[in-house]
Amino acid sequence: MKLASETLWLILGFTGQAVFTGRFVLQWLYSEFQKRSVIPVAFWYLSMLGSAILLVYAIYREDPVFIAGQSFGMVVYLRNLQLIRQQAKSVKES
């Protein structure tokens, strides 16, 4: 049973890493499409999702370095989403 549990945790870890890597692919393709460097809003949502999954995995692995890194990243991603919402709100009000 322990082997099955470990396999599930590895799948979760790799899923989190795939989502986290997907944000870079998204940003690259979006920038290529726009012909300039652009960070779409979806980049920040993928960042949050990937980071949350990786944080759960890091907590399971009891890795304080990984936990600290993913925790700080989530603060940055959340703040960027708040700034985007504030900007959209101020544009809407103008």
C-alpha positions in Angstrom: 0.0 0.0 0.0 2.9 2.4 0.7 4.1 2.0 -2.9 0.7 3.0 -4.2 0.7 6.1 -1.9 4.2 7.1 -3.0 3.2 6.7 -6.6 0.2 9.0 -6.1 2.4 11.6 -4.5 4.9 11.4 -7.3 2.1 11.8 -9.8 0.9 14.9 -7.8 4.4 16.3 -7.8 4.9 15.8 -11.5 1.5 17.3 -12.2 2.3 20.4 -10.2 5.6 20.7 -12.1 3.9 20.3 -15.4 1.3 23.0 -14.6 4.1 25.3 -13.3 6.2 24.7 -16.5 3.1 25.3 -18.6 3.0 28.9 -17.5 6.3 29.5 -19.2 5.1 27.8 -22.4 2.0 29.9 -22.3 3.9 33.2 -21.8 6.4 32.3 -24.6 3.7 31.4 -27.1 1.5 34.4 -26.2 4.5 36.7 -26.6 5.3 35.1 -30.0 1.7 35.7 -31.1 1.9 39.3 -29.9 5.4 39.9 -31.4 6.4 41.4 -28.1 7.0 40.2 -24.5 3.7 39.9 -22.8 2.6 38.2 -19.6 -1.1 37.1 -19.9 -3.3 37.0 -16.8 -3.5 33.2 -17.3 0.2 33.0 -16.5 -0.5 34.2 -12.9 -3.3 31.7 -12.5 -1.2 28.8 -13.7 1.6 30.1 -11.4 -0.8 30.0 -8.4 -2.2 26.5 -9.3 1.2 25.0 -10.0 2.7 26.5 -6.9 -0.2 25.3 -4.7 0.2 21.8 -6.0 3.9 21.9 -5.5 3.5 23.4 -2.0 1.3 20.4 -1.0 3.9 18.0 -2.4 6.7 19.9 -0.6 4.8 19.7 2.7 4.3 16.0 2.2 8.0 15.6 1.6 8.8 17.9 4.6 11.2 20.0 2.6 11.6 23.4 4.3 13.5 24.9 1.4 10.9 23.9 -1.2 8.1 25.0 1.2 9.6 28.4 1.7 10.2 28.9 -2.0 6.7 27.9 -3.1 5.1 29.9 -0.2 6.9 33.1 -1.2 6.0 32.6 -4.9 2.3 32.3 -4.0 2.5 35.7 -2.3 4.0 37.2 -5.4 1.5 35.6 -7.8 -1.5 36.7 -5.6 -0.2 40.2 -5.5 0.2 40.4 -9.3 -3.4 39.2 -9.7 -4.6 41.9 -7.2 -2.7 44.6 -9.2 -4.3 43.3 -12.4 -7.8 43.5 -10.9 -7.1 47.0 -9.5 -6.0 48.2 -12.9 -9.0 46.7 -14.7 -11.3 48.3 -12.1 -9.7 51.7 -12.5 -9.9 51.4 -16.3 -13.6 50.4 -16.1 -14.3 53.5 -13.9 -12.6 55.9 -16.3 
